[in-house]
Amino acid sequence: MERKNVLVLGCGIGGLAAANILADKLKGKASITVIDRKRYFQFPPSYPWLMIGKRTRDQVQKDLGVLSGKGINVVNEEITSIDPVRKTVKTAVSEYTGDFLIISLGTQYNPDAVSGFSEYAHHIYDLESAASFRDAVAGFDHGSVAIGISRLPFKCPAAPYEVAFLLDDYFSRKGIRENIQINFYTPEPNPVPSVGPEIADKVLKLLGSRGINYHPRLKLKEVKKNNLVFESGETMDYDLLFSVPPHAAPEPVVKAGMTDSSGWIPVNVKTLETRFPEVFAIEDVASIPTPRGYVPYLPKAGVFAHGQAKVVANNIANAIAGSGKMRDWDGEGACFLETGHGKSAFMKGKFLEEPRPLIDFREPGSIWHVQKVAFEKYWMRHWF
């Protein structure tokens, strides 16, 4: 039997899980190649902790080179183009062809979409930016902090809210919270709208209990030094600014004509296959409508990437082996909302359920914080 080739484009949460599962199921029966410009896997859920000095760089990243010991070929090259018909991928230095493609390239950040963003705003959506914000936070002892979301959609809907809660905790522990005003702005109508109005109200009350001022329905137009300008004409002063950068689909998938009017890659909801046979899109780059959901599209989150990776890897492995049970993705996911003071809330849901998503919210407690730490340790150990 001809040896098949599987190309995994991107090695974030989805790509890493998919490559590992394929290697384990196929055990040398296929060639598995991961292409990622970075040498290291980095774990974004830990960036809020890095922001306040509770994690170091080494604790939130792992060298991808160790995957070769599992029979996974790792190529550290920049992807420049994708031909989904021929299943060919070009990088800055070479060309690769697969029998199956798994596109898990995540998102591309476009700070220049908002005037002044690159010059004045901090964020934690990549490791370097998280480290830079950590240094800014460490040197801040009075004034106003603006925390917000510049554009929708963005990945990890809970992250900016975690930033607000953790900064409140951090400044409280330093004994300077009374010297600092925290304002939260967002184009969303309420906090974390994907989980529904009842849970949003709980998060809103939690923000209020921490003295964090919430400003919904504000879309960022321009960032000036110490001042934000919104499309409504409203303004907000700040001394330290955190803002989620505008997100977009990576340029290679856009140029390949794989995206639709949503700006992302449409997929079969159950199999994650694109309109191109044996080409799959998982993770943040995929566009999944939620006709009965609280928001039009499924949120971009690592938990969904993990679940999608398991389904796609299982089905590709079975197709190559010619045996095994095919699986459908069910839209289930869970996440932690770190609230500081050694506590975390926990949310779990079936986001594609009819007639409405079924969401369970657990109030902040130390048990959920402990479980979030355990989840982090599992991820940084299990796949390597």
Contacts in CASP RR format, 6 or more apart in sequence:
PFRMAT RR
TARGET T0000
AUTHOR 0000-0000-0000
METHOD contacts of the structure
MODEL  1
MERKNVLVLGCGIGGLAAANILADKLKGKASITVIDRKRYFQFPPSYPWL
MIGKRTRDQVQKDLGVLSGKGINVVNEEITSIDPVRKTVKTAVSEYTGDF
LIISLGTQYNPDAVSGFSEYAHHIYDLESAASFRDAVAGFDHGSVAIGIS
RLPFKCPAAPYEVAFLLDDYFSRKGIRENIQINFYTPEPNPVPSVGPEIA
DKVLKLLGSRGINYHPRLKLKEVKKNNLVFESGETMDYDLLFSVPPHAAP
EPVVKAGMTDSSGWIPVNVKTLETRFPEVFAIEDVASIPTPRGYVPYLPK
AGVFAHGQAKVVANNIANAIAGSGKMRDWDGEGACFLETGHGKSAFMKGK
FLEEPRPLIDFREPGSIWHVQKVAFEKYWMRHWF
3 29 0 8 1.000
3 30 0 8 1.000
3 31 0 8 1.000
4 29 0 8 1.000
4 30 0 8 1.000
4 31 0 8 1.000
4 98 0 8 1.000
4 99 0 8 1.000
4 100 0 8 1.000
4 320 0 8 1.000
5 30 0 8 1.000
5 31 0 8 1.000
5 33 0 8 1.000
5 97 0 8 1.000
5 98 0 8 1.000
5 99 0 8 1.000
5 100 0 8 1.000
6 22 0 8 1.000
6 30 0 8 1.000
6 31 0 8 1.000
6 32 0 8 1.000
6 33 0 8 1.000
6 98 0 8 1.000
6 99 0 8 1.000
6 100 0 8 1.000
6 101 0 8 1.000
6 102 0 8 1.000
6 316 0 8 1.000
6 320 0 8 1.000
7 33 0 8 1.000
7 35 0 8 1.000
7 87 0 8 1.000
7 89 0 8 1.000
7 96 0 8 1.000
7 97 0 8 1.000
7 98 0 8 1.000
7 100 0 8 1.000
7 101 0 8 1.000
7 102 0 8 1.000
8 15 0 8 1.000
8 18 0 8 1.000
8 19 0 8 1.000
8 22 0 8 1.000
8 32 0 8 1.000
8 33 0 8 1.000
8 34 0 8 1.000
8 35 0 8 1.000
8 102 0 8 1.000
8 104 0 8 1.000
9 35 0 8 1.000
9 36 0 8 1.000
9 79 0 8 1.000
9 82 0 8 1.000
9 89 0 8 1.000
9 101 0 8 1.000
9 102 0 8 1.000
9 103 0 8 1.000
9 104 0 8 1.000
9 105 0 8 1.000
10 34 0 8 1.000
10 35 0 8 1.000
10 36 0 8 1.000
10 79 0 8 1.000
10 103 0 8 1.000
10 104 0 8 1.000
10 105 0 8 1.000
10 106 0 8 1.000
11 19 0 8 1.000
11 34 0 8 1.000
11 36 0 8 1.000
11 38 0 8 1.000
11 41 0 8 1.000
11 64 0 8 1.000
11 74 0 8 1.000
11 104 0 8 1.000
12 36 0 8 1.000
12 41 0 8 1.000
12 42 0 8 1.000
12 104 0 8 1.000
12 106 0 8 1.000
12 283 0 8 1.000
12 305 0 8 1.000
13 43 0 8 1.000
13 44 0 8 1.000
13 283 0 8 1.000
13 302 0 8 1.000
13 305 0 8 1.000
13 306 0 8 1.000
13 309 0 8 1.000
13 379 0 8 1.000
14 104 0 8 1.000
14 282 0 8 1.000
14 283 0 8 1.000
14 302 0 8 1.000
14 305 0 8 1.000
14 306 0 8 1.000
14 308 0 8 1.000
14 309 0 8 1.000
15 34 0 8 1.000
15 102 0 8 1.000
15 104 0 8 1.000
15 282 0 8 1.000
15 283 0 8 1.000
15 305 0 8 1.000
15 309 0 8 1.000
16 41 0 8 1.000
16 309 0 8 1.000
16 383 0 8 1.000
17 305 0 8 1.000
17 306 0 8 1.000
17 307 0 8 1.000
17 309 0 8 1.000
17 310 0 8 1.000
17 313 0 8 1.000
17 383 0 8 1.000
18 102 0 8 1.000
18 104 0 8 1.000
18 282 0 8 1.000
18 309 0 8 1.000
18 310 0 8 1.000
18 312 0 8 1.000
18 313 0 8 1.000
19 32 0 8 1.000
19 34 0 8 1.000
19 67 0 8 1.000
19 72 0 8 1.000
19 313 0 8 1.000
20 67 0 8 1.000
20 70 0 8 1.000
20 72 0 8 1.000
20 383 0 8 1.000
21 309 0 8 1.000
21 310 0 8 1.000
21 313 0 8 1.000
21 314 0 8 1.000
21 317 0 8 1.000
22 30 0 8 1.000
22 32 0 8 1.000
22 313 0 8 1.000
22 316 0 8 1.000
22 317 0 8 1.000
23 32 0 8 1.000
23 70 0 8 1.000
23 71 0 8 1.000
23 72 0 8 1.000
24 70 0 8 1.000
25 313 0 8 1.000
25 314 0 8 1.000
25 317 0 8 1.000
25 321 0 8 1.000
26 32 0 8 1.000
26 317 0 8 1.000
26 320 0 8 1.000
26 321 0 8 1.000
28 71 0 8 1.000
29 320 0 8 1.000
29 321 0 8 1.000
30 317 0 8 1.000
30 320 0 8 1.000
31 73 0 8 1.000
32 71 0 8 1.000
32 72 0 8 1.000
32 73 0 8 1.000
33 72 0 8 1.000
33 73 0 8 1.000
33 74 0 8 1.000
33 75 0 8 1.000
33 96 0 8 1.000
34 64 0 8 1.000
34 67 0 8 1.000
34 72 0 8 1.000
34 73 0 8 1.000
34 74 0 8 1.000
34 75 0 8 1.000
35 75 0 8 1.000
35 77 0 8 1.000
35 79 0 8 1.000
35 89 0 8 1.000
35 91 0 8 1.000
35 96 0 8 1.000
36 64 0 8 1.000
36 74 0 8 1.000
36 75 0 8 1.000
36 76 0 8 1.000
37 76 0 8 1.000
37 77 0 8 1.000
37 78 0 8 1.000
37 79 0 8 1.000
38 64 0 8 1.000
38 76 0 8 1.000
39 63 0 8 1.000
39 64 0 8 1.000
39 65 0 8 1.000
39 76 0 8 1.000
40 61 0 8 1.000
40 62 0 8 1.000
40 63 0 8 1.000
40 64 0 8 1.000
41 61 0 8 1.000
41 62 0 8 1.000
41 64 0 8 1.000
41 383 0 8 1.000
41 384 0 8 1.000
42 60 0 8 1.000
42 61 0 8 1.000
42 126 0 8 1.000
42 127 0 8 1.000
43 60 0 8 1.000
43 61 0 8 1.000
43 376 0 8 1.000
43 379 0 8 1.000
43 380 0 8 1.000
44 124 0 8 1.000
44 125 0 8 1.000
44 155 0 8 1.000
44 156 0 8 1.000
44 159 0 8 1.000
45 156 0 8 1.000
45 302 0 8 1.000
45 372 0 8 1.000
45 375 0 8 1.000
45 376 0 8 1.000
45 379 0 8 1.000
46 55 0 8 1.000
46 59 0 8 1.000
46 60 0 8 1.000
46 376 0 8 1.000
47 60 0 8 1.000
47 124 0 8 1.000
47 125 0 8 1.000
47 127 0 8 1.000
47 130 0 8 1.000
47 159 0 8 1.000
48 124 0 8 1.000
48 159 0 8 1.000
48 162 0 8 1.000
48 163 0 8 1.000
48 166 0 8 1.000
48 338 0 8 1.000
49 55 0 8 1.000
49 166 0 8 1.000
49 338 0 8 1.000
50 56 0 8 1.000
50 57 0 8 1.000
50 59 0 8 1.000
50 60 0 8 1.000
50 124 0 8 1.000
50 127 0 8 1.000
50 130 0 8 1.000
50 131 0 8 1.000
50 134 0 8 1.000
51 124 0 8 1.000
51 130 0 8 1.000
51 133 0 8 1.000
51 134 0 8 1.000
51 137 0 8 1.000
51 163 0 8 1.000
51 166 0 8 1.000
51 167 0 8 1.000
52 134 0 8 1.000
52 137 0 8 1.000
52 166 0 8 1.000
52 167 0 8 1.000
52 169 0 8 1.000
52 170 0 8 1.000
53 134 0 8 1.000
53 138 0 8 1.000
57 127 0 8 1.000
57 131 0 8 1.000
59 380 0 8 1.000
60 127 0 8 1.000
60 380 0 8 1.000
61 127 0 8 1.000
62 380 0 8 1.000
62 384 0 8 1.000
64 74 0 8 1.000
64 76 0 8 1.000
65 74 0 8 1.000
66 384 0 8 1.000
67 74 0 8 1.000
67 384 0 8 1.000
68 74 0 8 1.000
75 91 0 8 1.000
75 94 0 8 1.000
75 96 0 8 1.000
77 91 0 8 1.000
77 92 0 8 1.000
77 93 0 8 1.000
77 94 0 8 1.000
78 91 0 8 1.000
78 92 0 8 1.000
79 89 0 8 1.000
79 90 0 8 1.000
79 91 0 8 1.000
79 105 0 8 1.000
79 250 0 8 1.000
79 252 0 8 1.000
80 90 0 8 1.000
80 91 0 8 1.000
80 92 0 8 1.000
80 252 0 8 1.000
81 89 0 8 1.000
81 90 0 8 1.000
81 252 0 8 1.000
81 255 0 8 1.000
81 256 0 8 1.000
82 88 0 8 1.000
82 89 0 8 1.000
82 90 0 8 1.000
82 101 0 8 1.000
82 103 0 8 1.000
82 252 0 8 1.000
82 253 0 8 1.000
82 255 0 8 1.000
82 256 0 8 1.000
82 258 0 8 1.000
83 89 0 8 1.000
83 90 0 8 1.000
83 256 0 8 1.000
84 101 0 8 1.000
84 256 0 8 1.000
84 258 0 8 1.000
84 274 0 8 1.000
84 276 0 8 1.000
84 279 0 8 1.000
85 276 0 8 1.000
86 97 0 8 1.000
87 97 0 8 1.000
87 98 0 8 1.000
87 99 0 8 1.000
87 100 0 8 1.000
87 101 0 8 1.000
87 276 0 8 1.000
87 278 0 8 1.000
87 279 0 8 1.000
88 95 0 8 1.000
88 96 0 8 1.000
88 97 0 8 1.000
88 98 0 8 1.000
89 95 0 8 1.000
89 96 0 8 1.000
89 97 0 8 1.000
89 101 0 8 1.000
90 96 0 8 1.000
99 278 0 8 1.000
100 278 0 8 1.000
100 279 0 8 1.000
100 280 0 8 1.000
100 316 0 8 1.000
100 319 0 8 1.000
100 320 0 8 1.000
101 278 0 8 1.000
101 279 0 8 1.000
101 280 0 8 1.000
102 280 0 8 1.000
102 281 0 8 1.000
102 282 0 8 1.000
102 309 0 8 1.000
102 312 0 8 1.000
102 313 0 8 1.000
102 316 0 8 1.000
103 253 0 8 1.000
103 258 0 8 1.000
103 265 0 8 1.000
103 274 0 8 1.000
103 279 0 8 1.000
103 280 0 8 1.000
103 281 0 8 1.000
103 282 0 8 1.000
103 285 0 8 1.000
104 281 0 8 1.000
104 282 0 8 1.000
104 283 0 8 1.000
104 285 0 8 1.000
104 305 0 8 1.000
104 309 0 8 1.000
105 250 0 8 1.000
105 252 0 8 1.000
105 253 0 8 1.000
105 283 0 8 1.000
105 285 0 8 1.000
106 155 0 8 1.000
106 250 0 8 1.000
106 283 0 8 1.000
106 284 0 8 1.000
106 285 0 8 1.000
107 154 0 8 1.000
107 155 0 8 1.000
107 247 0 8 1.000
107 248 0 8 1.000
107 249 0 8 1.000
107 250 0 8 1.000
107 284 0 8 1.000
107 285 0 8 1.000
107 300 0 8 1.000
108 247 0 8 1.000
108 248 0 8 1.000
108 249 0 8 1.000
108 250 0 8 1.000
108 251 0 8 1.000
109 125 0 8 1.000
109 126 0 8 1.000
109 245 0 8 1.000
109 246 0 8 1.000
109 247 0 8 1.000
109 248 0 8 1.000
110 245 0 8 1.000
110 246 0 8 1.000
110 247 0 8 1.000
110 248 0 8 1.000
111 117 0 8 1.000
111 118 0 8 1.000
111 121 0 8 1.000
111 245 0 8 1.000
111 246 0 8 1.000
112 118 0 8 1.000
113 150 0 8 1.000
113 151 0 8 1.000
113 246 0 8 1.000
113 248 0 8 1.000
114 150 0 8 1.000
114 151 0 8 1.000
114 220 0 8 1.000
114 221 0 8 1.000
114 222 0 8 1.000
114 223 0 8 1.000
114 246 0 8 1.000
115 221 0 8 1.000
115 222 0 8 1.000
115 223 0 8 1.000
116 222 0 8 1.000
116 223 0 8 1.000
116 224 0 8 1.000
117 150 0 8 1.000
117 220 0 8 1.000
117 223 0 8 1.000
117 243 0 8 1.000
117 245 0 8 1.000
117 246 0 8 1.000
119 223 0 8 1.000
119 225 0 8 1.000
120 223 0 8 1.000
120 224 0 8 1.000
120 225 0 8 1.000
120 241 0 8 1.000
121 150 0 8 1.000
121 223 0 8 1.000
121 241 0 8 1.000
121 242 0 8 1.000
121 243 0 8 1.000
121 245 0 8 1.000
122 129 0 8 1.000
122 132 0 8 1.000
122 133 0 8 1.000
122 136 0 8 1.000
122 240 0 8 1.000
122 241 0 8 1.000
122 242 0 8 1.000
122 243 0 8 1.000
123 129 0 8 1.000
123 130 0 8 1.000
123 133 0 8 1.000
123 242 0 8 1.000
123 243 0 8 1.000
123 244 0 8 1.000
123 245 0 8 1.000
124 130 0 8 1.000
124 133 0 8 1.000
124 159 0 8 1.000
124 163 0 8 1.000
124 242 0 8 1.000
125 155 0 8 1.000
125 244 0 8 1.000
125 245 0 8 1.000
133 242 0 8 1.000
136 240 0 8 1.000
137 167 0 8 1.000
137 170 0 8 1.000
137 240 0 8 1.000
140 180 0 8 1.000
140 239 0 8 1.000
140 240 0 8 1.000
141 174 0 8 1.000
141 176 0 8 1.000
141 179 0 8 1.000
141 180 0 8 1.000
142 176 0 8 1.000
142 179 0 8 1.000
142 180 0 8 1.000
142 239 0 8 1.000
143 179 0 8 1.000
143 180 0 8 1.000
143 181 0 8 1.000
143 239 0 8 1.000
143 240 0 8 1.000
144 180 0 8 1.000
144 181 0 8 1.000
144 182 0 8 1.000
144 183 0 8 1.000
144 237 0 8 1.000
144 238 0 8 1.000
144 239 0 8 1.000
144 240 0 8 1.000
145 167 0 8 1.000
145 180 0 8 1.000
145 181 0 8 1.000
145 182 0 8 1.000
145 183 0 8 1.000
145 238 0 8 1.000
145 239 0 8 1.000
145 240 0 8 1.000
145 241 0 8 1.000
145 242 0 8 1.000
146 183 0 8 1.000
146 184 0 8 1.000
146 185 0 8 1.000
146 228 0 8 1.000
146 236 0 8 1.000
146 237 0 8 1.000
146 238 0 8 1.000
146 240 0 8 1.000
146 241 0 8 1.000
146 242 0 8 1.000
146 243 0 8 1.000
147 160 0 8 1.000
147 163 0 8 1.000
147 164 0 8 1.000
147 167 0 8 1.000
147 182 0 8 1.000
147 183 0 8 1.000
147 184 0 8 1.000
147 185 0 8 1.000
147 242 0 8 1.000
147 243 0 8 1.000
148 160 0 8 1.000
148 184 0 8 1.000
148 185 0 8 1.000
148 186 0 8 1.000
148 220 0 8 1.000
148 242 0 8 1.000
148 243 0 8 1.000
148 244 0 8 1.000
149 160 0 8 1.000
149 185 0 8 1.000
149 186 0 8 1.000
149 187 0 8 1.000
149 188 0 8 1.000
149 243 0 8 1.000
149 244 0 8 1.000
150 219 0 8 1.000
150 220 0 8 1.000
150 243 0 8 1.000
150 244 0 8 1.000
150 245 0 8 1.000
150 246 0 8 1.000
151 187 0 8 1.000
151 219 0 8 1.000
151 220 0 8 1.000
151 244 0 8 1.000
151 246 0 8 1.000
151 247 0 8 1.000
152 187 0 8 1.000
152 188 0 8 1.000
153 247 0 8 1.000
153 297 0 8 1.000
153 299 0 8 1.000
153 300 0 8 1.000
154 244 0 8 1.000
154 247 0 8 1.000
154 300 0 8 1.000
155 247 0 8 1.000
155 284 0 8 1.000
155 300 0 8 1.000
155 301 0 8 1.000
155 302 0 8 1.000
156 300 0 8 1.000
156 301 0 8 1.000
156 302 0 8 1.000
156 335 0 8 1.000
157 192 0 8 1.000
157 194 0 8 1.000
157 299 0 8 1.000
157 300 0 8 1.000
157 301 0 8 1.000
158 192 0 8 1.000
158 335 0 8 1.000
158 336 0 8 1.000
158 337 0 8 1.000
158 347 0 8 1.000
159 244 0 8 1.000
160 184 0 8 1.000
160 186 0 8 1.000
160 242 0 8 1.000
160 244 0 8 1.000
161 184 0 8 1.000
161 191 0 8 1.000
161 192 0 8 1.000
161 203 0 8 1.000
161 207 0 8 1.000
161 337 0 8 1.000
162 337 0 8 1.000
162 338 0 8 1.000
162 339 0 8 1.000
163 242 0 8 1.000
164 182 0 8 1.000
164 184 0 8 1.000
164 207 0 8 1.000
164 210 0 8 1.000
164 212 0 8 1.000
165 206 0 8 1.000
165 210 0 8 1.000
165 212 0 8 1.000
165 337 0 8 1.000
165 338 0 8 1.000
165 339 0 8 1.000
165 340 0 8 1.000
166 338 0 8 1.000
166 340 0 8 1.000
167 182 0 8 1.000
168 177 0 8 1.000
168 182 0 8 1.000
168 210 0 8 1.000
168 211 0 8 1.000
168 212 0 8 1.000
168 340 0 8 1.000
169 339 0 8 1.000
169 340 0 8 1.000
169 341 0 8 1.000
169 342 0 8 1.000
171 177 0 8 1.000
171 180 0 8 1.000
181 213 0 8 1.000
182 210 0 8 1.000
182 211 0 8 1.000
182 212 0 8 1.000
182 213 0 8 1.000
183 212 0 8 1.000
183 213 0 8 1.000
183 215 0 8 1.000
183 236 0 8 1.000
183 238 0 8 1.000
184 207 0 8 1.000
184 212 0 8 1.000
184 213 0 8 1.000
184 214 0 8 1.000
184 215 0 8 1.000
185 215 0 8 1.000
185 216 0 8 1.000
185 218 0 8 1.000
185 220 0 8 1.000
185 228 0 8 1.000
185 230 0 8 1.000
185 236 0 8 1.000
186 215 0 8 1.000
186 216 0 8 1.000
186 217 0 8 1.000
186 218 0 8 1.000
187 216 0 8 1.000
187 217 0 8 1.000
187 218 0 8 1.000
187 219 0 8 1.000
187 220 0 8 1.000
188 216 0 8 1.000
188 217 0 8 1.000
189 216 0 8 1.000
189 217 0 8 1.000
190 197 0 8 1.000
190 200 0 8 1.000
190 201 0 8 1.000
190 204 0 8 1.000
190 216 0 8 1.000
191 200 0 8 1.000
191 203 0 8 1.000
191 204 0 8 1.000
191 207 0 8 1.000
191 214 0 8 1.000
192 199 0 8 1.000
192 200 0 8 1.000
192 203 0 8 1.000
192 337 0 8 1.000
193 200 0 8 1.000
193 294 0 8 1.000
193 295 0 8 1.000
194 293 0 8 1.000
194 294 0 8 1.000
194 295 0 8 1.000
194 298 0 8 1.000
194 299 0 8 1.000
194 351 0 8 1.000
195 294 0 8 1.000
195 347 0 8 1.000
195 357 0 8 1.000
195 359 0 8 1.000
195 361 0 8 1.000
196 294 0 8 1.000
196 357 0 8 1.000
196 359 0 8 1.000
197 294 0 8 1.000
198 361 0 8 1.000
199 347 0 8 1.000
199 359 0 8 1.000
199 361 0 8 1.000
202 361 0 8 1.000
202 363 0 8 1.000
203 337 0 8 1.000
203 345 0 8 1.000
204 214 0 8 1.000
206 339 0 8 1.000
206 345 0 8 1.000
206 364 0 8 1.000
207 214 0 8 1.000
208 214 0 8 1.000
215 236 0 8 1.000
217 232 0 8 1.000
218 230 0 8 1.000
218 231 0 8 1.000
218 232 0 8 1.000
218 234 0 8 1.000
218 236 0 8 1.000
219 230 0 8 1.000
219 231 0 8 1.000
219 232 0 8 1.000
220 228 0 8 1.000
220 229 0 8 1.000
220 230 0 8 1.000
220 231 0 8 1.000
220 243 0 8 1.000
221 229 0 8 1.000
221 230 0 8 1.000
221 231 0 8 1.000
221 233 0 8 1.000
222 228 0 8 1.000
222 229 0 8 1.000
223 229 0 8 1.000
223 241 0 8 1.000
223 243 0 8 1.000
226 237 0 8 1.000
226 238 0 8 1.000
226 239 0 8 1.000
227 235 0 8 1.000
227 236 0 8 1.000
227 237 0 8 1.000
227 238 0 8 1.000
228 235 0 8 1.000
228 236 0 8 1.000
228 237 0 8 1.000
228 238 0 8 1.000
228 241 0 8 1.000
229 235 0 8 1.000
230 236 0 8 1.000
247 284 0 8 1.000
247 300 0 8 1.000
248 254 0 8 1.000
248 263 0 8 1.000
249 259 0 8 1.000
249 263 0 8 1.000
249 264 0 8 1.000
249 265 0 8 1.000
249 285 0 8 1.000
250 285 0 8 1.000
253 259 0 8 1.000
253 265 0 8 1.000
253 281 0 8 1.000
253 285 0 8 1.000
254 263 0 8 1.000
258 265 0 8 1.000
258 274 0 8 1.000
258 276 0 8 1.000
258 281 0 8 1.000
259 265 0 8 1.000
259 266 0 8 1.000
259 287 0 8 1.000
260 266 0 8 1.000
260 287 0 8 1.000
262 287 0 8 1.000
262 297 0 8 1.000
263 287 0 8 1.000
264 285 0 8 1.000
264 286 0 8 1.000
264 287 0 8 1.000
264 297 0 8 1.000
265 274 0 8 1.000
265 281 0 8 1.000
265 285 0 8 1.000
265 286 0 8 1.000
265 287 0 8 1.000
266 274 0 8 1.000
266 275 0 8 1.000
266 286 0 8 1.000
266 287 0 8 1.000
267 273 0 8 1.000
267 274 0 8 1.000
267 280 0 8 1.000
267 281 0 8 1.000
267 286 0 8 1.000
267 287 0 8 1.000
267 288 0 8 1.000
268 274 0 8 1.000
269 288 0 8 1.000
269 289 0 8 1.000
269 329 0 8 1.000
269 352 0 8 1.000
270 328 0 8 1.000
270 329 0 8 1.000
271 280 0 8 1.000
271 311 0 8 1.000
271 312 0 8 1.000
271 315 0 8 1.000
271 328 0 8 1.000
271 329 0 8 1.000
272 280 0 8 1.000
272 281 0 8 1.000
272 282 0 8 1.000
272 286 0 8 1.000
272 308 0 8 1.000
272 311 0 8 1.000
272 312 0 8 1.000
272 329 0 8 1.000
273 279 0 8 1.000
273 280 0 8 1.000
274 280 0 8 1.000
274 281 0 8 1.000
280 312 0 8 1.000
280 316 0 8 1.000
282 305 0 8 1.000
282 308 0 8 1.000
282 309 0 8 1.000
282 312 0 8 1.000
283 300 0 8 1.000
283 302 0 8 1.000
283 304 0 8 1.000
283 305 0 8 1.000
283 308 0 8 1.000
283 309 0 8 1.000
284 300 0 8 1.000
284 302 0 8 1.000
284 305 0 8 1.000
286 308 0 8 1.000
287 297 0 8 1.000
288 297 0 8 1.000
288 298 0 8 1.000
289 296 0 8 1.000
289 297 0 8 1.000
289 298 0 8 1.000
290 296 0 8 1.000
290 297 0 8 1.000
290 298 0 8 1.000
290 351 0 8 1.000
290 352 0 8 1.000
290 357 0 8 1.000
292 353 0 8 1.000
292 354 0 8 1.000
292 355 0 8 1.000
292 356 0 8 1.000
292 357 0 8 1.000
293 351 0 8 1.000
293 356 0 8 1.000
293 357 0 8 1.000
294 356 0 8 1.000
294 357 0 8 1.000
298 304 0 8 1.000
298 331 0 8 1.000
298 351 0 8 1.000
298 352 0 8 1.000
299 351 0 8 1.000
301 333 0 8 1.000
301 335 0 8 1.000
303 333 0 8 1.000
303 334 0 8 1.000
303 335 0 8 1.000
304 331 0 8 1.000
304 333 0 8 1.000
307 329 0 8 1.000
307 332 0 8 1.000
307 333 0 8 1.000
308 329 0 8 1.000
310 327 0 8 1.000
311 327 0 8 1.000
311 328 0 8 1.000
311 329 0 8 1.000
314 326 0 8 1.000
314 327 0 8 1.000
315 326 0 8 1.000
315 327 0 8 1.000
318 324 0 8 1.000
318 325 0 8 1.000
318 326 0 8 1.000
330 350 0 8 1.000
330 352 0 8 1.000
331 350 0 8 1.000
331 351 0 8 1.000
331 352 0 8 1.000
332 348 0 8 1.000
332 349 0 8 1.000
332 350 0 8 1.000
332 351 0 8 1.000
333 348 0 8 1.000
333 349 0 8 1.000
333 350 0 8 1.000
333 351 0 8 1.000
334 346 0 8 1.000
334 347 0 8 1.000
334 348 0 8 1.000
334 349 0 8 1.000
335 346 0 8 1.000
335 347 0 8 1.000
336 344 0 8 1.000
336 345 0 8 1.000
336 346 0 8 1.000
336 347 0 8 1.000
336 368 0 8 1.000
336 369 0 8 1.000
336 371 0 8 1.000
336 372 0 8 1.000
336 375 0 8 1.000
337 344 0 8 1.000
337 345 0 8 1.000
337 346 0 8 1.000
337 347 0 8 1.000
337 364 0 8 1.000
338 344 0 8 1.000
338 369 0 8 1.000
338 372 0 8 1.000
339 345 0 8 1.000
339 364 0 8 1.000
340 369 0 8 1.000
342 365 0 8 1.000
342 366 0 8 1.000
342 369 0 8 1.000
343 364 0 8 1.000
343 365 0 8 1.000
343 366 0 8 1.000
343 368 0 8 1.000
343 369 0 8 1.000
344 364 0 8 1.000
344 365 0 8 1.000
344 368 0 8 1.000
344 369 0 8 1.000
344 371 0 8 1.000
344 372 0 8 1.000
345 361 0 8 1.000
345 362 0 8 1.000
345 363 0 8 1.000
345 364 0 8 1.000
345 365 0 8 1.000
345 368 0 8 1.000
346 361 0 8 1.000
346 362 0 8 1.000
346 368 0 8 1.000
346 371 0 8 1.000
347 359 0 8 1.000
347 360 0 8 1.000
347 361 0 8 1.000
347 362 0 8 1.000
348 359 0 8 1.000
348 360 0 8 1.000
349 357 0 8 1.000
349 358 0 8 1.000
349 359 0 8 1.000
349 360 0 8 1.000
350 357 0 8 1.000
350 358 0 8 1.000
351 357 0 8 1.000
362 368 0 8 1.000
END
